[in-house]
Amino acid sequence: MGPEELVERIKSLLGDFAKDIKIWKNDYIEVEVDKENIEEVAKRMKEFGFDHVKDLTVVDYMKEGFFRIIYNLGSYDNFELSYYIVGIAYNIPRDKPVTKTLYYIYTSADFQEREAYEAFGITFEGHPDLRPVLLSPPVAELKPLRKDFVVKEDPEIITKKK
């Protein structure tokens, strides 16, 4: 199955839930959806054969006032689908970064959602264990991957580099 055929099958599967579908590379397809439909889209994609979340990406559009969340889905079990990664993308407001968890559909989203929580401050409603994975709670409170995060440099370290 080629990427164009997969896009047609995804369009048929998702119907009006798919606002836009783009082929970025021959093996990467991005499907834009509304935030309100993310659970239904995830369920349909899982039933179709995309059985796990490879990763979750967050892009901070600070000036525009939103985060773009992209769940990249893959397939271990379906040989035809295993060649592709399908990104399910949607936007949430930066000033109220709350969305539904996909943990109960894809348990492989567990740590990725926790990382987005600690690094960007995005709350995944319904997640069973939303606490920092890599950062200490005080550092996670600073939301260090947001574009408006200011890195404080230690003058002593800068002096030693010269």
Secondary structure in CASP SS format (residue, H / E / C, confidence):
PFRMAT SS
TARGET T0000
AUTHOR 0000-0000-0000
METHOD secondary structure of the structure
MODEL  1
M C 1.00
G C 1.00
P H 1.00
E H 1.00
E H 1.00
L H 1.00
V H 1.00
E H 1.00
R H 1.00
I H 1.00
K H 1.00
S H 1.00
L H 1.00
L H 1.00
G H 1.00
D H 1.00
F H 1.00
A C 1.00
K C 1.00
D E 1.00
I E 1.00
K E 1.00
I E 1.00
W E 1.00
K E 1.00
N C 1.00
D C 1.00
Y E 1.00
I E 1.00
E E 1.00
V E 1.00
E E 1.00
V C 1.00
D C 1.00
K H 1.00
E H 1.00
N H 1.00
I H 1.00
E H 1.00
E H 1.00
V H 1.00
A H 1.00
K H 1.00
R H 1.00
M H 1.00
K H 1.00
E H 1.00
F H 1.00
G C 1.00
F C 1.00
D C 1.00
H E 1.00
V E 1.00
K E 1.00
D E 1.00
L E 1.00
T E 1.00
V E 1.00
V E 1.00
D E 1.00
Y E 1.00
M C 1.00
K C 1.00
E C 1.00
G C 1.00
F E 1.00
F E 1.00
R E 1.00
I E 1.00
I E 1.00
Y E 1.00
N E 1.00
L E 1.00
G E 1.00
S C 1.00
Y C 1.00
D C 1.00
N C 1.00
F C 1.00
E C 1.00
L H 1.00
S H 1.00
Y H 1.00
Y C 1.00
I E 1.00
V E 1.00
G E 1.00
I E 1.00
A E 1.00
Y E 1.00
N E 1.00
I E 1.00
P E 1.00
R C 1.00
D C 1.00
K C 1.00
P C 1.00
V E 1.00
T E 1.00
K E 1.00
T C 1.00
L C 1.00
Y C 1.00
Y C 1.00
I C 1.00
Y C 1.00
T H 1.00
S H 1.00
A H 1.00
D H 1.00
F H 1.00
Q H 1.00
E H 1.00
R H 1.00
E H 1.00
A H 1.00
Y H 1.00
E H 1.00
A H 1.00
F H 1.00
G C 1.00
I C 1.00
T E 1.00
F E 1.00
E E 1.00
G C 1.00
H C 1.00
P C 1.00
D C 1.00
L C 1.00
R C 1.00
P C 1.00
V C 1.00
L C 1.00
L C 1.00
S C 1.00
P H 1.00
P H 1.00
V H 1.00
A H 1.00
E C 1.00
L C 1.00
K C 1.00
P C 1.00
L C 1.00
R C 1.00
K C 1.00
D C 1.00
F C 1.00
V C 1.00
V C 1.00
K C 1.00
E C 1.00
D C 1.00
P H 1.00
E H 1.00
I H 1.00
I H 1.00
T H 1.00
K H 1.00
K H 1.00
K C 1.00
END
